[in-house]
Amino acid sequence: MEDVKIVLEIIYVIVFLFFFLFLLLELKRYYSIDVFPGYDTAIDDLYGAMKGIISELFKKLFGEEVKI
């Protein structure tokens, strides 16, 4: 039982860090905070692509455009 508890705690921490990273990236995009002004880094491009994929998935699942 102790092993299951440790695994669940690790999963919770990973999920929390994942959502925290997305929160930071969304704030960075919303407030236009750039390390290099006028230049999108690979992380920005990856984040934009992931948002587009999730938006397309929601559109296919729910039949309407969902703004993320």
C-alpha positions as CSV (number, residue, x, y, z in Angstrom):
1,M,0.0,0.0,0.0
2,E,2.9,2.3,0.7
3,D,4.2,1.8,-2.8
4,V,0.9,2.9,-4.4
5,K,0.9,6.0,-2.2
6,I,4.4,7.0,-3.4
7,V,3.4,6.4,-7.0
8,L,0.3,8.5,-6.7
9,E,2.3,11.3,-5.0
10,I,4.8,11.3,-7.9
11,I,1.9,11.4,-10.4
12,Y,0.3,14.3,-8.6
13,V,3.6,16.3,-8.6
14,I,4.2,15.6,-12.3
15,V,0.6,16.7,-13.2
16,F,1.0,19.8,-11.0
17,L,4.3,20.7,-12.7
18,F,2.7,20.1,-16.2
19,F,-0.2,22.5,-15.5
20,F,2.1,25.0,-13.8
21,L,4.3,25.1,-16.9
22,F,1.2,25.7,-19.1
23,L,0.0,28.4,-16.8
24,L,3.4,30.2,-17.1
25,L,3.4,29.8,-20.9
26,E,-0.1,31.1,-21.1
27,L,0.8,34.1,-18.9
28,K,3.9,34.7,-21.0
29,R,1.8,34.7,-24.2
30,Y,-1.1,36.8,-22.7
31,Y,1.2,39.6,-21.4
32,S,3.7,39.3,-24.3
33,I,6.7,38.6,-22.1
34,D,9.6,37.7,-24.3
35,V,13.1,36.7,-23.5
36,F,14.1,37.8,-27.0
37,P,11.6,40.5,-28.1
38,G,10.0,39.8,-31.5
39,Y,11.4,36.3,-31.6
40,D,9.4,33.1,-30.8
41,T,11.5,30.5,-29.2
42,A,11.0,26.7,-29.8
43,I,9.0,26.5,-26.6
44,D,6.6,29.2,-27.8
45,D,6.2,27.3,-31.1
46,L,5.6,24.0,-29.4
47,Y,3.1,25.6,-27.0
48,G,1.2,27.2,-29.9
49,A,1.2,23.9,-31.8
50,M,-0.1,22.0,-28.7
51,K,-2.9,24.6,-28.2
52,G,-3.9,24.2,-31.9
53,I,-4.0,20.4,-31.6
54,I,-6.1,20.5,-28.5
55,S,-8.4,23.1,-30.1
56,E,-8.9,20.8,-33.2
57,L,-9.5,17.8,-31.0
58,F,-12.3,19.7,-29.1
59,K,-13.7,20.9,-32.4
60,K,-13.9,17.3,-33.6
61,L,-15.3,16.0,-30.3
62,F,-17.9,18.7,-29.7
63,G,-18.6,19.8,-33.3
64,E,-18.0,23.4,-32.6
65,E,-15.0,25.7,-32.2
66,V,-13.8,26.0,-28.7
67,K,-11.4,28.8,-27.9
68,I,-8.6,27.8,-25.6
